[in-house]
Amino acid sequence: MANSEQEVLSGLAELINEETGLPTDQVELDKSFTDDLDIDSLSMMTIVVNAEEKFGVKIPDDNVKDLRTVRDAVDFIVKQG
């Protein structure tokens, strides 16, 4: 089942909130995971694993480094879904 951009954004915001405690309304498409949301590599890997389960996609380790912004992750998941 394909996920819409809004569904993925909302779901990612929930995962980021669970991992970091960051309010979901602060997770916006143009925010950088490291610079704006202050997510470290360990938390990012947890979020990636949880996103794979939640959205039924596979995010190869080689692609994780390319997911710099929330939009990058949302676009990747939408294309995979």
C-alpha positions in Angstrom: 0.0 0.0 0.0 1.4 3.4 -1.0 1.9 6.0 1.7 1.1 9.6 1.0 3.7 12.3 1.9 1.5 13.5 4.7 1.0 10.0 6.2 4.8 9.4 6.1 5.6 12.8 7.6 3.1 12.2 10.4 4.4 8.7 11.0 8.0 9.9 11.0 7.1 12.7 13.4 5.7 10.1 15.8 8.8 7.9 15.5 11.1 10.9 16.1 9.0 11.9 19.1 9.2 8.4 20.6 13.0 8.3 20.1 13.9 11.8 21.1 10.9 13.4 22.9 10.8 16.1 20.3 7.3 17.5 19.8 5.7 16.1 16.6 4.8 19.6 15.4 8.5 20.5 15.2 9.2 17.8 12.6 8.8 19.6 9.4 9.8 18.7 5.8 12.6 21.2 5.5 14.3 20.5 8.9 17.7 18.8 9.0 17.9 15.7 11.2 21.2 16.8 12.7 21.2 20.6 12.5 17.6 21.4 13.3 16.3 18.3 15.2 19.6 17.4 16.9 19.3 13.7 16.1 22.6 11.8 16.5 23.6 8.8 14.4 22.5 6.2 17.0 19.0 7.7 17.3 18.8 8.1 13.5 19.5 4.3 13.1 16.7 3.5 15.6 14.4 5.8 13.7 15.3 4.2 10.4 14.7 0.7 11.7 11.3 1.7 13.2 10.4 3.5 9.9 11.2 0.3 8.0 8.8 -1.6 10.2 6.1 1.1 10.2 6.1 1.7 6.5 7.1 -1.7 5.2 10.1 -0.4 3.3 13.8 -1.2 3.3 16.3 1.6 3.8 19.8 0.3 3.0 22.6 1.6 5.3 24.2 3.2 2.2 21.1 5.3 1.7 20.8 6.5 5.3 23.7 9.0 5.0 21.7 10.6 2.1 18.7 11.3 4.3 19.8 14.7 5.6 16.4 16.3 5.9 12.9 15.1 6.9 11.9 15.7 3.2 14.7 13.3 2.1 13.4 10.6 4.3 9.7 11.2 3.4 10.5 11.2 -0.3 12.6 8.0 0.0 9.8 6.2 1.9 7.1 7.4 -0.5 9.0 6.1 -3.5 9.7 2.8 -1.8 6.1 2.3 -0.6 
